Amino acid sequence: MLRNFTLDDASPLIRYDATWDDGFNSSFDDQFAKYQGQSFQCTNIDGATANLTFRGTAIYVYGAKRSNHGYYRVAINGEENPAVSGRPPSGQPNQFQTLLFSKEGLPDGENTMELTNIREGDGLDYVDIDYIVITREVDESNDSRQTLVSHDQFTYTSLWTKQLNLQGYRNSSAHTTNTPGEKATLQFSGPEIFVYGGVGPAFGMFGVEIDGQDWGVLNATRAAAGHPSVTLFATSSLGNGDHTLSLTNLEGGKSLTIGYAEYTPGKSGSGSNGGLIGGVVGGVLGALVVLTILGWYFIRRQRRARHAPSEDQLPPMSLVTSTHPHWNNEVQITPYTENSGQPPVGYTEGGTIYPSTHTPSVSTATRKGDVLATPLPVLRSGESSYALSTQFGASVPMSPSDRTSIHETDAGTLPPMYDQVFSTRPLPPQPTTSSAST
């Protein structure tokens, strides 16, 4: 079964080099409201790159096509595709939340995407990223519902505090720390896990471990303050069964903030063979016990009927209930369903409007994306993924040889409208759009 999920441009899972600018609620671009969640990342530096490592069979990159954009090129698994114009067709208005690139038919394993900006000339040098949609294969036998876990249900080391009245966070609350080495731990059962939290200039690097194994380091530093919570980490490469996730703050004076998590429960009966066999044997023995008691009861009743009208009652039978091995029935199993819909396909200024999971809202739901991506090599805080560049200096225009490889081609097909509702939780709603003078 195929499912789509959306990754917000501000997620630490996307690695931008230091020349990218954060356009969230931009004060220098009056078109920012046309970007999903009023947020986007942009650059006008020739050769600037954005990278993502992900698991999925297809990827769709969305951004804007504007009159001051140049060209861009996307490489998948190291294989470069032809450069494409970042401007709208001649005579057409600027396009927002539009498909920039798509690639389907990928192996259902780890893949890489790199987008590179190509400066065409003066005033034609920008590219931006709004959000990314990834299609992945999932096991149909797994429970399609998402189980939501509040930040209160993590286990924290001593120097964490609970914060209230936070704008853009689910239930307006979260747990946060600015002490290096402080850890948050969550136990869950299932193949997929999504963790949501804060990004911005006050946030820093954090490490991820699953089942005691190091999964890498991510950087939550972003240039603009006020981002609603986004996907901090996600993976779908776990097997069914019990897992332990740990997030550790790595920078002193920088915060790690956790809003909530969601996981996909594994398929029922996915335990060990011993457990399965034990359950079958136990069921057979239980049935024999019940039949024996019923036989005893009817024989005794018939004997009593011959001698006295009194009634005998069966011995009381206790009701045995089981609890989740980790959660002791404390986990919220009601998924967060603020918005629902189909995969995002973009903002349009007229023409066909496609079903979308995004709505023009800056709530927590608008900003989250169920992405399953792999941490990339560590960016030190000095080279933050989203460091605000104040040096949009001139870069070298393209050479004639570069232009020969440029094609005015369509970005590709839109994501398939698969039935992707995570049952109880919809995919991220379509946020309002924002644009920096990209």
C-alpha positions as CSV (number, residue, x, y, z in Angstrom):
1,M,0.0,0.0,0.0
2,L,1.3,3.5,-0.9
3,R,1.1,6.6,1.3
4,N,2.1,10.2,0.8
5,F,3.6,12.3,3.6
6,T,4.6,16.0,3.6
7,L,7.9,17.5,4.9
8,D,7.8,21.2,5.8
9,D,10.6,23.4,4.4
10,A,11.8,24.2,8.0
11,S,12.3,20.6,9.1
12,P,15.8,19.7,10.3
13,L,15.6,16.7,8.1
14,I,16.3,18.9,5.1
15,R,19.9,20.2,5.0
16,Y,20.5,23.6,3.5
17,D,23.9,25.1,3.1
18,A,24.6,28.5,4.9
19,T,23.5,30.6,1.9
20,W,19.8,29.9,2.2
21,D,17.5,32.4,3.7
22,D,14.5,31.6,5.9
23,G,11.4,33.3,4.5
24,F,8.9,32.5,7.4
25,N,6.6,35.5,7.9
26,S,9.0,37.4,5.7
27,S,9.2,41.2,6.2
28,F,11.0,41.7,2.8
29,D,8.5,39.8,0.6
30,D,4.9,40.8,0.3
31,Q,4.1,37.4,-1.3
32,F,5.0,35.3,1.7
33,A,1.3,34.5,2.4
34,K,1.1,32.4,-0.8
35,Y,3.6,29.8,0.6
36,Q,2.4,26.9,2.7
37,G,2.4,28.0,6.3
38,Q,3.8,31.4,5.3
39,S,7.2,29.7,5.2
40,F,9.8,28.9,2.6
41,Q,13.6,28.7,2.2
42,C,15.3,30.6,-0.6
43,T,18.8,31.4,-2.0
44,N,20.2,33.5,-4.9
45,I,23.7,32.1,-4.6
46,D,25.0,30.1,-7.6
47,G,25.7,26.5,-6.6
48,A,23.8,26.7,-3.3
49,T,22.3,23.2,-2.4
50,A,19.6,21.6,-0.3
51,N,19.8,17.9,0.5
52,L,17.5,15.2,1.8
53,T,18.0,11.5,2.4
54,F,14.7,9.7,2.5
55,R,13.0,6.3,2.2
56,G,10.3,6.2,-0.5
57,T,9.4,5.2,-4.0
58,A,8.7,8.8,-5.2
59,I,9.5,12.4,-4.3
60,Y,7.8,15.7,-5.3
61,V,9.5,19.0,-4.5
62,Y,7.3,22.1,-4.3
63,G,8.2,25.8,-4.4
64,A,7.5,29.0,-6.4
65,K,8.2,29.9,-10.0
66,R,8.8,33.7,-10.0
67,S,10.1,36.3,-12.4
68,N,13.3,36.8,-10.4
69,H,14.2,33.1,-10.4
70,G,17.0,31.5,-12.4
71,Y,17.5,27.8,-13.1
72,Y,17.9,24.8,-10.8
73,R,18.9,21.2,-11.2
74,V,17.9,18.2,-9.1
75,A,20.0,15.0,-8.6
76,I,18.5,11.8,-7.3
77,N,20.9,9.2,-5.9
78,G,23.7,11.2,-7.5
79,E,22.2,11.1,-11.0
80,E,21.7,14.7,-12.3
81,N,18.6,15.7,-14.2
82,P,18.5,18.5,-16.8
83,A,18.4,22.0,-15.4
84,V,14.9,23.6,-15.3
85,S,13.8,27.2,-15.4
86,G,12.4,28.6,-12.2
87,R,10.3,31.2,-13.8
88,P,6.6,30.9,-14.9
89,P,5.8,30.5,-18.5
90,S,6.0,33.7,-20.6
91,G,3.1,36.0,-20.0
92,Q,1.9,34.0,-16.9
93,P,1.8,35.3,-13.3
94,N,4.1,34.0,-10.6
95,Q,3.2,30.5,-9.4
96,F,3.3,29.4,-5.8
97,Q,3.2,26.0,-4.2
98,T,3.8,24.6,-7.6
99,L,5.6,21.4,-8.5
100,L,9.3,22.0,-9.2
101,F,10.5,18.5,-9.6
102,S,9.2,14.9,-9.3
103,K,10.8,11.5,-9.6
104,E,8.8,8.2,-9.4
105,G,9.7,4.5,-9.6
106,L,12.5,4.7,-7.0
107,P,13.6,1.6,-5.1
108,D,11.8,1.4,-1.7
109,G,14.9,2.0,0.3
110,E,17.2,4.9,1.2
111,N,17.4,7.5,-1.6
112,T,19.0,11.0,-1.8
113,M,17.8,14.2,-3.3
114,E,20.0,17.3,-4.0
115,L,18.6,20.6,-5.4
116,T,21.2,23.0,-6.8
117,N,20.6,26.7,-7.7
118,I,21.9,27.9,-11.0
119,R,22.2,31.7,-11.4
120,E,21.2,32.8,-14.8
121,G,22.2,36.5,-14.5
122,D,21.5,39.7,-12.7
123,G,18.0,39.7,-11.2
124,L,17.5,36.1,-12.4
125,D,19.1,34.1,-9.6
126,Y,16.7,32.8,-7.0
127,V,15.2,29.4,-6.2
128,D,13.1,28.4,-3.2
129,I,11.6,25.3,-1.5
130,D,8.2,25.3,0.0
131,Y,7.6,21.7,1.0
132,I,8.4,18.1,-0.2
133,V,6.0,15.2,-0.6
134,I,7.3,11.6,-0.4
135,T,5.5,8.5,-1.4
136,R,6.4,5.3,0.5
137,E,5.2,1.7,0.6
138,V,3.7,0.5,3.9
139,D,2.7,-2.9,5.2
140,E,-1.1,-3.3,4.8
141,S,-1.2,-5.6,7.7
142,N,-0.1,-2.9,10.1
143,D,-2.7,-0.8,11.9
144,S,-3.3,2.3,9.7
145,R,-4.2,4.4,12.6
146,Q,-1.7,6.8,14.2
147,T,-1.3,6.7,18.0
148,L,-0.6,10.2,19.4
149,V,1.7,10.6,22.3
150,S,1.7,13.8,24.3
151,H,5.1,15.4,25.3
152,D,4.0,14.6,28.9
153,Q,4.4,10.9,28.1
154,F,8.1,11.1,27.3
155,T,10.5,10.2,30.1
156,Y,12.9,13.1,30.8
157,T,16.2,13.6,32.6
158,S,16.2,16.2,35.4
159,L,16.7,19.5,33.6
160,W,13.6,19.8,31.4
161,T,10.8,22.2,32.0
162,K,7.2,22.2,30.8
163,Q,6.2,25.3,28.9
164,L,2.6,26.5,28.5
165,N,0.9,29.1,26.2
166,L,3.2,28.3,23.3
167,Q,1.8,29.6,20.0
168,G,1.9,27.0,17.1
169,Y,2.2,23.9,19.4
170,R,-0.4,21.3,19.9
171,N,-2.3,22.1,23.1
172,S,-0.1,25.2,23.3
173,S,2.5,23.3,25.4
174,A,5.8,21.4,25.2
175,H,8.8,20.2,27.1
176,T,12.1,22.0,26.6
177,T,15.7,22.1,27.8
178,N,18.8,24.2,27.0
179,T,21.3,22.0,28.9
180,P,23.6,19.8,26.8
181,G,23.3,16.1,27.5
182,E,19.7,16.2,28.6
183,K,17.7,13.4,27.2
184,A,14.0,12.6,26.3
185,T,13.0,9.0,25.9
186,L,9.9,7.4,24.5
187,Q,8.9,3.7,24.3
188,F,6.6,2.6,21.5
189,S,5.6,-0.4,19.5
190,G,5.4,-0.2,15.7
191,P,7.5,0.3,12.6
192,E,7.1,4.1,12.2
193,I,7.7,7.1,14.5
194,F,7.3,10.8,14.0
195,V,8.5,13.5,16.5
196,Y,7.4,17.1,16.3
197,G,9.0,20.1,18.0
198,G,10.6,23.5,17.8
199,V,13.0,25.1,15.3
200,G,14.4,28.6,15.1
201,P,17.4,30.7,16.1
202,A,17.2,29.6,19.7
203,F,17.3,25.9,18.8
204,G,20.4,23.8,18.2
205,M,21.7,20.4,17.4
206,F,20.3,17.2,18.9
207,G,21.2,13.5,18.6
208,V,18.8,10.6,17.9
209,E,19.1,7.1,19.2
210,I,16.7,4.1,18.5
211,D,17.1,0.9,20.5
212,G,20.5,2.1,21.7
213,Q,21.8,2.7,18.2
214,D,23.0,6.1,17.1
215,W,20.8,7.4,14.2
216,G,22.8,10.7,13.7
217,V,22.7,14.4,14.6
218,L,20.2,16.9,13.3
219,N,20.2,20.7,13.5
220,A,17.1,22.6,14.6
221,T,18.7,26.1,14.1
222,R,16.7,28.2,11.7
223,A,17.0,31.9,11.0
224,A,13.5,33.0,11.6
225,A,11.8,32.9,15.0
226,G,8.2,31.9,15.6
227,H,8.0,28.7,13.5
228,P,5.2,26.4,14.6
229,S,6.3,22.9,15.5
230,V,7.6,20.8,12.6
231,T,8.9,17.3,12.1
232,L,12.1,17.0,14.1
233,F,12.7,13.3,13.2
234,A,10.8,10.5,11.5
235,T,11.6,7.0,10.3
236,S,9.7,4.1,8.9
237,S,12.5,1.6,8.7
238,L,11.8,-0.1,12.0
239,G,10.4,-3.5,12.3
240,N,7.2,-4.4,14.1
241,G,7.8,-4.7,17.8
242,D,8.9,-2.6,20.8
243,H,11.3,0.2,20.4
244,T,13.0,2.9,22.5
245,L,13.6,6.4,21.0
246,S,15.9,8.9,22.6
247,L,16.6,12.6,21.7
248,T,19.6,14.3,23.4
249,N,20.3,18.1,23.4
250,L,23.9,18.7,22.2
251,E,24.4,22.4,22.5
252,G,24.7,24.5,25.6
253,G,22.5,27.7,25.5
254,K,20.5,26.2,22.6
255,S,17.1,24.6,23.1
256,L,15.6,21.2,22.3
257,T,11.8,21.4,22.5
258,I,9.4,18.4,22.1
259,G,5.8,19.0,21.3
260,Y,4.4,15.5,20.7
261,A,5.0,12.3,18.8
262,E,3.0,9.8,16.7
263,Y,3.7,6.2,15.8
264,T,2.1,3.6,13.6
265,P,1.2,0.5,15.7
266,G,2.6,-2.8,14.3
267,K,0.3,-5.5,13.0
268,S,-1.5,-7.6,15.6
269,G,0.0,-11.0,16.3
270,S,3.5,-9.9,15.2
271,G,5.2,-11.2,18.3
272,S,7.5,-14.2,18.6
273,N,6.5,-17.7,17.5
274,G,6.6,-18.7,21.1
275,G,4.0,-16.1,22.0
276,L,1.8,-17.2,19.1
277,I,2.0,-20.9,20.0
278,G,1.4,-20.2,23.6
279,G,-1.7,-18.2,22.7
280,V,-3.1,-21.1,20.6
281,V,-2.4,-23.7,23.3
282,G,-3.8,-21.4,26.0
283,G,-7.0,-20.9,23.9
284,V,-7.5,-24.6,23.4
285,L,-7.0,-25.3,27.1
286,G,-9.3,-22.5,28.0
287,A,-12.0,-23.9,25.7
288,L,-11.7,-27.3,27.3
289,V,-12.0,-25.8,30.8
290,V,-15.2,-24.0,29.8
291,L,-16.7,-27.1,28.3
292,T,-15.9,-29.1,31.4
293,I,-17.5,-26.6,33.7
294,L,-20.6,-26.4,31.5
295,G,-20.9,-30.2,31.4
296,W,-20.5,-30.3,35.2
297,Y,-23.2,-27.7,35.5
298,F,-25.8,-29.4,33.3
299,I,-25.2,-32.8,34.9
300,R,-25.5,-31.4,38.4
301,R,-28.6,-29.4,37.4
302,Q,-30.3,-32.5,36.0
303,R,-29.6,-34.4,39.2
304,R,-30.9,-31.6,41.4
305,A,-34.0,-31.3,39.3
306,R,-34.9,-34.9,40.2
307,H,-34.6,-34.2,44.0
308,A,-35.0,-30.5,44.7
309,P,-36.0,-27.3,43.0
310,S,-33.1,-25.4,44.3
311,E,-30.7,-23.7,41.8
312,D,-26.9,-23.9,41.8
313,Q,-24.8,-21.1,40.3
314,L,-21.7,-21.6,38.4
315,P,-18.5,-20.6,40.2
316,P,-17.5,-17.0,39.4
317,M,-15.2,-16.6,36.5
318,S,-12.7,-13.7,36.6
319,L,-12.3,-11.4,33.6
320,V,-8.7,-11.0,32.6
321,T,-7.8,-7.8,30.8
322,S,-4.4,-7.1,29.2
323,T,-2.6,-3.9,29.0
324,H,0.0,-2.6,26.6
325,P,3.4,-3.7,27.7
326,H,4.8,-0.2,27.7
327,W,2.0,2.2,28.2
328,N,-0.2,0.7,30.9
329,N,-3.2,2.2,29.1
330,E,-1.8,5.7,29.5
331,V,-1.2,6.4,25.9
332,Q,-3.6,8.6,24.0
333,I,-4.9,6.5,21.3
334,T,-7.1,9.2,19.8
335,P,-5.1,10.6,16.9
336,Y,-4.9,14.4,16.3
337,T,-7.3,15.1,13.5
338,E,-7.5,18.8,13.2
339,N,-7.7,18.7,9.4
340,S,-8.1,16.1,6.8
341,G,-7.7,15.8,3.0
342,Q,-5.6,14.5,0.2
343,P,-1.9,15.0,-0.5
344,P,-0.8,18.7,-1.1
345,V,-0.5,19.7,-4.7
346,G,-0.1,23.4,-4.6
347,Y,-1.5,26.8,-4.5
348,T,-3.1,28.1,-7.7
349,E,-4.1,31.6,-8.8
350,G,-6.9,30.3,-10.9
351,G,-7.3,27.1,-12.9
352,T,-7.7,23.6,-11.5
353,I,-7.5,23.3,-7.8
354,Y,-6.4,19.9,-6.6
355,P,-7.4,18.2,-3.3
356,S,-4.8,19.1,-0.7
357,T,-3.8,18.2,2.8
358,H,-2.8,21.8,3.4
359,T,-5.1,24.6,4.6
360,P,-4.2,28.2,5.0
361,S,-3.5,28.0,8.7
362,V,-0.4,28.3,10.8
363,S,-1.6,25.8,13.4
364,T,0.5,22.9,14.5
365,A,-1.3,20.6,12.1
366,T,-0.5,22.8,9.1
367,R,3.2,22.6,9.8
368,K,3.7,19.0,10.5
369,G,4.4,16.4,7.9
370,D,4.6,12.7,8.2
371,V,7.9,12.4,6.7
372,L,10.3,9.5,7.1
373,A,13.8,10.8,6.4
374,T,17.3,10.0,7.4
375,P,19.5,12.5,9.2
376,L,22.3,13.9,7.0
377,P,25.9,14.6,8.1
378,V,26.0,17.1,11.0
379,L,26.0,20.8,10.3
380,R,27.8,22.7,13.1
381,S,25.9,25.6,14.6
382,G,28.1,28.0,12.7
383,E,26.9,26.5,9.4
384,S,23.3,26.1,10.3
385,S,21.0,24.6,7.8
386,Y,19.0,27.8,7.8
387,A,21.6,30.4,8.7
388,L,20.3,33.7,7.5
389,S,22.7,34.9,4.8
390,T,23.4,38.6,4.7
391,Q,25.8,38.2,1.9
392,F,23.7,37.7,-1.2
393,G,26.8,38.9,-3.2
394,A,27.2,38.6,-6.9
395,S,27.9,35.2,-8.2
396,V,29.2,34.1,-11.5
397,P,26.5,33.9,-14.3
398,M,26.2,30.6,-16.2
399,S,28.6,29.9,-19.0
400,P,27.3,29.1,-22.5
401,S,28.2,25.4,-21.9
402,D,26.0,25.4,-18.8
403,R,23.0,26.8,-20.8
404,T,23.2,24.0,-23.3
405,S,22.0,21.5,-20.7
406,I,19.0,23.7,-19.6
407,H,15.6,22.6,-20.7
408,E,12.3,24.4,-20.4
409,T,10.6,21.2,-19.3
410,D,7.7,20.5,-17.1
411,A,8.6,19.6,-13.5
412,G,6.8,16.2,-13.7
413,T,3.6,14.6,-12.5
414,L,1.8,15.4,-9.4
415,P,1.7,13.0,-6.5
416,P,-0.8,10.2,-6.9
417,M,-3.9,10.6,-4.8
418,Y,-3.4,7.4,-2.8
419,D,-5.7,6.6,0.1
420,Q,-3.2,7.8,2.7
421,V,-5.3,8.8,5.7
422,F,-3.5,7.6,8.7
423,S,-6.9,6.5,9.8
424,T,-7.3,8.6,12.8
425,R,-4.8,11.2,11.8
426,P,-4.9,13.2,8.5
427,L,-1.8,14.4,6.8
428,P,-0.6,18.0,7.3
429,P,-3.1,20.6,6.2
430,Q,-2.3,23.1,3.5
431,P,-0.7,26.1,5.1
432,T,-0.7,29.6,4.0
433,T,2.1,30.4,1.7
434,S,5.0,32.8,2.2
435,S,7.6,34.0,0.0
436,A,10.9,35.9,0.5
437,S,12.1,38.1,-2.3
438,T,13.2,35.0,-3.9
